[in-house]
């Protein structure tokens, strides 16, 4: 999937001259946490988000630095703080030159950009024109849509068993003596793990296999030094 397939097309925007109070009310009314900022030529010049309203003089959340720290950060930083805390227009508090993506950007590239730059939304461009916006909510909708995909006609028990076995056997975290049984889409995992993260990875691998309805964990945990042995949490609950 690509950006144009999951983006929000009817993007709500503001201008650099939009009053901050108005921008805040727009966000609240439309239940969004960020707005692209367009100039008079409809060129994207920034993004204003809820984070830009955290440090505001009106609510007493302005940044308070000790005198010695103000000396070290210099007048430029303290001046910028003052503008952000007291500015009345969007253009005074927005993030300028925001990171953007193109319509054909893949989901993998979108997620990497969000994680690397610690942003929650990305304006989508067609060359220099804003055509949409992708947010974390857009990605969530994409994940949810996967549940409505056409069922795999080859998702019978034998294929399920083979696919889980193949996926797990290729992983560095694979459990020792790993075995899979499947009946009517209900999967049972057997083997030995030395790390609980390996257990969770094996369960997730099974859950993500087409045709799987339930996953039952029978993976035993063994301490590699002492040989201490524990049955899976599911098996311990069943025995109690």
Helices and strands as residue ranges (DSSP letters): H 3-6, E 13-14, H 20-30, E 34-38, E 44-49, G 50-53, G 57-59, H 67-86, H 90-93, E 95-96, E 100-102, H 107-117, E 121-126, E 129-135, H 136-145, G 146-148, H 157-169, E 176-183, E 186-193, H 196-207, E 214-222, E 229-230, H 233-239
